[in-house]
Amino acid sequence: MGRRVLILEMYSKVERIFYDRVFDMWSAIKKYFSYYPAQEKVAKLLLQYGLSVKKGGIYCENIEVPALRIARALGVDRRAVTVTVETISINKELREFFEELHPVPFFRDIAKIMGWGVVEIVPEDPAMTGILAQVSKIIADAGISIRQAISEDPEFSEEATLTIICEKDVPAILIPKIRKATGVKKVVIH
């Protein structure tokens, strides 16, 4: 039991470090595009969807995504997309970051089809550390395995949520326990 608590405490610290680094990176990205709203929109979309910039283009893993498609999706001129890619490509800090982005599948909408449970947590403060660690422990103590945990970035969502996909439905009896976790504002079980 002590080992599980130690791992969860370490995970909480890693969670905070990751949040700080992503927040710092977004601040760095914004400084390059703050005078160009269309380019900032493009950079934000790339980050939000895990689209990388390499070889002078935009990629979803190894599939090139045409600049025109990105422009249409955002309602910006194609040239804004092209200039954003050029800016990222010539700037070492941006290039190193955007070259390593990868999209991640999100299982929330297929969970019921697969017979999995979904727990959505709305935090009081998305920057608060330890929410995932506490909720994970409650779920694990109930003997339920977690398949995926995705936390929305407050930079991209007005109400950032933590979505946890479990191997099976989460019993309603866990809702009060999860609600009592520090930093949890609201719990929705699907």
TORKOL-4160 file (C-alpha; in steps of 0.2 Angstrom, whole numbers, padded with zeros to 4 digits, m for minus):
190
<pt num="1" X="0000" Y="0000" Z="0000"/>
<pt num="2" X="0014" Y="0012" Z="0004"/>
<pt num="3" X="0022" Y="0010" Z="m0013"/>
<pt num="4" X="0006" Y="0015" Z="m0022"/>
<pt num="5" X="0005" Y="0031" Z="m0011"/>
<pt num="6" X="0023" Y="0035" Z="m0015"/>
<pt num="7" X="0020" Y="0032" Z="m0034"/>
<pt num="8" X="0004" Y="0043" Z="m0034"/>
<pt num="9" X="0014" Y="0057" Z="m0024"/>
<pt num="10" X="0028" Y="0056" Z="m0038"/>
<pt num="11" X="0014" Y="0056" Z="m0051"/>
<pt num="12" X="0007" Y="0072" Z="m0044"/>
<pt num="13" X="0024" Y="0080" Z="m0044"/>
<pt num="14" X="0026" Y="0075" Z="m0063"/>
<pt num="15" X="0009" Y="0081" Z="m0067"/>
<pt num="16" X="0014" Y="0099" Z="m0060"/>
<pt num="17" X="0031" Y="0099" Z="m0069"/>
<pt num="18" X="0022" Y="0094" Z="m0085"/>
<pt num="19" X="0009" Y="0108" Z="m0083"/>
<pt num="20" X="0022" Y="0121" Z="m0079"/>
<pt num="21" X="0032" Y="0116" Z="m0095"/>
<pt num="22" X="0017" Y="0116" Z="m0106"/>
<pt num="23" X="0012" Y="0133" Z="m0099"/>
<pt num="24" X="0029" Y="0140" Z="m0101"/>
<pt num="25" X="0030" Y="0133" Z="m0119"/>
<pt num="26" X="0013" Y="0141" Z="m0124"/>
<pt num="27" X="0020" Y="0158" Z="m0117"/>
<pt num="28" X="0035" Y="0156" Z="m0127"/>
<pt num="29" X="0025" Y="0151" Z="m0143"/>
<pt num="30" X="0013" Y="0166" Z="m0140"/>
<pt num="31" X="0028" Y="0178" Z="m0140"/>
<pt num="32" X="0032" Y="0174" Z="m0158"/>
<pt num="33" X="0014" Y="0175" Z="m0164"/>
<pt num="34" X="0006" Y="0188" Z="m0152"/>
<pt num="35" X="0006" Y="0202" Z="m0166"/>
<pt num="36" X="m0001" Y="0190" Z="m0179"/>
<pt num="37" X="m0018" Y="0183" Z="m0173"/>
<pt num="38" X="m0021" Y="0172" Z="m0188"/>
<pt num="39" X="m0004" Y="0164" Z="m0185"/>
<pt num="40" X="m0007" Y="0162" Z="m0167"/>
<pt num="41" X="m0023" Y="0153" Z="m0171"/>
<pt num="42" X="m0013" Y="0141" Z="m0182"/>
<pt num="43" X="0000" Y="0138" Z="m0169"/>
<pt num="44" X="m0013" Y="0134" Z="m0156"/>
<pt num="45" X="m0022" Y="0122" Z="m0167"/>
<pt num="46" X="m0006" Y="0113" Z="m0171"/>
<pt num="47" X="m0003" Y="0111" Z="m0152"/>
<pt num="48" X="m0021" Y="0107" Z="m0148"/>
<pt num="49" X="m0022" Y="0093" Z="m0161"/>
<pt num="50" X="m0004" Y="0087" Z="m0159"/>
<pt num="51" X="0000" Y="0091" Z="m0177"/>
<pt num="52" X="0019" Y="0092" Z="m0180"/>
<pt num="53" X="0029" Y="0104" Z="m0191"/>
<pt num="54" X="0043" Y="0096" Z="m0200"/>
<pt num="55" X="0051" Y="0096" Z="m0218"/>
<pt num="56" X="0042" Y="0112" Z="m0221"/>
<pt num="57" X="0025" Y="0105" Z="m0219"/>
<pt num="58" X="0011" Y="0100" Z="m0206"/>
<pt num="59" X="0010" Y="0082" Z="m0201"/>
<pt num="60" X="m0002" Y="0071" Z="m0192"/>
<pt num="61" X="0012" Y="0058" Z="m0188"/>
<pt num="62" X="0018" Y="0054" Z="m0206"/>
<pt num="63" X="0003" Y="0060" Z="m0215"/>
<pt num="64" X="0005" Y="0078" Z="m0223"/>
<pt num="65" X="m0009" Y="0089" Z="m0219"/>
<pt num="66" X="m0012" Y="0103" Z="m0233"/>
<pt num="67" X="m0010" Y="0121" Z="m0227"/>
<pt num="68" X="m0026" Y="0125" Z="m0236"/>
<pt num="69" X="m0036" Y="0112" Z="m0226"/>
<pt num="70" X="m0029" Y="0120" Z="m0210"/>
<pt num="71" X="m0033" Y="0138" Z="m0216"/>
<pt num="72" X="m0051" Y="0133" Z="m0221"/>
<pt num="73" X="m0054" Y="0125" Z="m0204"/>
<pt num="74" X="m0048" Y="0140" Z="m0195"/>
<pt num="75" X="m0056" Y="0153" Z="m0207"/>
<pt num="76" X="m0039" Y="0161" Z="m0210"/>
<pt num="77" X="m0029" Y="0164" Z="m0226"/>
<pt num="78" X="m0018" Y="0150" Z="m0232"/>
<pt num="79" X="m0003" Y="0162" Z="m0232"/>
<pt num="80" X="m0005" Y="0163" Z="m0213"/>
<pt num="81" X="m0003" Y="0144" Z="m0211"/>
<pt num="82" X="0012" Y="0145" Z="m0223"/>
<pt num="83" X="0021" Y="0159" Z="m0213"/>
<pt num="84" X="0017" Y="0150" Z="m0197"/>
<pt num="85" X="0026" Y="0134" Z="m0203"/>
<pt num="86" X="0040" Y="0145" Z="m0209"/>
<pt num="87" X="0042" Y="0154" Z="m0192"/>
<pt num="88" X="0042" Y="0137" Z="m0183"/>
<pt num="89" X="0054" Y="0130" Z="m0195"/>
<pt num="90" X="0067" Y="0143" Z="m0194"/>
<pt num="91" X="0066" Y="0146" Z="m0175"/>
<pt num="92" X="0076" Y="0132" Z="m0165"/>
<pt num="93" X="0065" Y="0133" Z="m0149"/>
<pt num="94" X="0049" Y="0132" Z="m0159"/>
<pt num="95" X="0055" Y="0119" Z="m0171"/>
<pt num="96" X="0062" Y="0107" Z="m0158"/>
<pt num="97" X="0045" Y="0108" Z="m0149"/>
<pt num="98" X="0033" Y="0107" Z="m0164"/>
<pt num="99" X="0044" Y="0093" Z="m0173"/>
<pt num="100" X="0040" Y="0081" Z="m0158"/>
<pt num="101" X="0021" Y="0083" Z="m0157"/>
<pt num="102" X="0010" Y="0068" Z="m0159"/>
<pt num="103" X="m0009" Y="0066" Z="m0159"/>
<pt num="104" X="m0017" Y="0056" Z="m0146"/>
<pt num="105" X="m0033" Y="0046" Z="m0148"/>
<pt num="106" X="m0046" Y="0050" Z="m0136"/>
<pt num="107" X="m0058" Y="0036" Z="m0131"/>
<pt num="108" X="m0072" Y="0046" Z="m0122"/>
<pt num="109" X="m0084" Y="0045" Z="m0136"/>
<pt num="110" X="m0081" Y="0026" Z="m0140"/>
<pt num="111" X="m0080" Y="0020" Z="m0122"/>
<pt num="112" X="m0098" Y="0015" Z="m0121"/>
<pt num="113" X="m0096" Y="0005" Z="m0137"/>
<pt num="114" X="m0081" Y="m0004" Z="m0129"/>
<pt num="115" X="m0090" Y="m0007" Z="m0112"/>
<pt num="116" X="m0079" Y="0005" Z="m0103"/>
<pt num="117" X="m0083" Y="0018" Z="m0090"/>
<pt num="118" X="m0080" Y="0037" Z="m0091"/>
<pt num="119" X="m0077" Y="0049" Z="m0077"/>
<pt num="120" X="m0076" Y="0068" Z="m0080"/>
<pt num="121" X="m0069" Y="0079" Z="m0067"/>
<pt num="122" X="m0071" Y="0098" Z="m0067"/>
<pt num="123" X="m0057" Y="0105" Z="m0056"/>
<pt num="124" X="m0059" Y="0120" Z="m0045"/>
<pt num="125" X="m0042" Y="0126" Z="m0052"/>
<pt num="126" X="m0035" Y="0117" Z="m0067"/>
<pt num="127" X="m0017" Y="0122" Z="m0062"/>
<pt num="128" X="m0020" Y="0113" Z="m0045"/>
<pt num="129" X="m0008" Y="0097" Z="m0043"/>
<pt num="130" X="m0013" Y="0080" Z="m0037"/>
<pt num="131" X="m0031" Y="0079" Z="m0043"/>
<pt num="132" X="m0027" Y="0065" Z="m0055"/>
<pt num="133" X="m0017" Y="0056" Z="m0042"/>
<pt num="134" X="m0031" Y="0057" Z="m0029"/>
<pt num="135" X="m0045" Y="0051" Z="m0041"/>
<pt num="136" X="m0034" Y="0038" Z="m0049"/>
<pt num="137" X="m0031" Y="0031" Z="m0031"/>
<pt num="138" X="m0050" Y="0031" Z="m0027"/>
<pt num="139" X="m0053" Y="0021" Z="m0043"/>
<pt num="140" X="m0039" Y="0009" Z="m0041"/>
<pt num="141" X="m0044" Y="0005" Z="m0023"/>
<pt num="142" X="m0061" Y="0000" Z="m0030"/>
<pt num="143" X="m0052" Y="m0013" Z="m0041"/>
<pt num="144" X="m0055" Y="m0004" Z="m0057"/>
<pt num="145" X="m0041" Y="m0002" Z="m0070"/>
<pt num="146" X="m0039" Y="0015" Z="m0079"/>
<pt num="147" X="m0036" Y="0014" Z="m0098"/>
<pt num="148" X="m0033" Y="0032" Z="m0102"/>
<pt num="149" X="m0033" Y="0049" Z="m0093"/>
<pt num="150" X="m0034" Y="0065" Z="m0103"/>
<pt num="151" X="m0033" Y="0082" Z="m0095"/>
<pt num="152" X="m0038" Y="0097" Z="m0106"/>
<pt num="153" X="m0026" Y="0112" Z="m0106"/>
<pt num="154" X="m0035" Y="0127" Z="m0098"/>
<pt num="155" X="m0027" Y="0137" Z="m0113"/>
<pt num="156" X="m0038" Y="0128" Z="m0125"/>
<pt num="157" X="m0054" Y="0125" Z="m0115"/>
<pt num="158" X="m0065" Y="0137" Z="m0105"/>
<pt num="159" X="m0069" Y="0123" Z="m0093"/>
<pt num="160" X="m0054" Y="0112" Z="m0093"/>
<pt num="161" X="m0059" Y="0094" Z="m0088"/>
<pt num="162" X="m0050" Y="0078" Z="m0083"/>
<pt num="163" X="m0057" Y="0063" Z="m0092"/>
<pt num="164" X="m0053" Y="0046" Z="m0085"/>
<pt num="165" X="m0058" Y="0030" Z="m0096"/>
<pt num="166" X="m0059" Y="0015" Z="m0085"/>
<pt num="167" X="m0060" Y="m0004" Z="m0090"/>
<pt num="168" X="m0078" Y="m0005" Z="m0084"/>
<pt num="169" X="m0092" Y="0007" Z="m0077"/>
<pt num="170" X="m0087" Y="0016" Z="m0062"/>
<pt num="171" X="m0100" Y="0013" Z="m0048"/>
<pt num="172" X="m0111" Y="0027" Z="m0042"/>
<pt num="173" X="m0105" Y="0024" Z="m0025"/>
<pt num="174" X="m0088" Y="0031" Z="m0029"/>
<pt num="175" X="m0095" Y="0048" Z="m0034"/>
<pt num="176" X="m0095" Y="0055" Z="m0016"/>
<pt num="177" X="m0078" Y="0049" Z="m0013"/>
<pt num="178" X="m0072" Y="0057" Z="m0029"/>
<pt num="179" X="m0081" Y="0074" Z="m0025"/>
<pt num="180" X="m0072" Y="0075" Z="m0009"/>
<pt num="181" X="m0055" Y="0074" Z="m0017"/>
<pt num="182" X="m0046" Y="0091" Z="m0015"/>
<pt num="183" X="m0048" Y="0102" Z="m0030"/>
<pt num="184" X="m0063" Y="0093" Z="m0037"/>
<pt num="185" X="m0078" Y="0105" Z="m0042"/>
<pt num="186" X="m0089" Y="0093" Z="m0051"/>
<pt num="187" X="m0090" Y="0074" Z="m0056"/>
<pt num="188" X="m0099" Y="0067" Z="m0071"/>
<pt num="189" X="m0100" Y="0048" Z="m0074"/>
<pt num="190" X="m0105" Y="0042" Z="m0091"/>
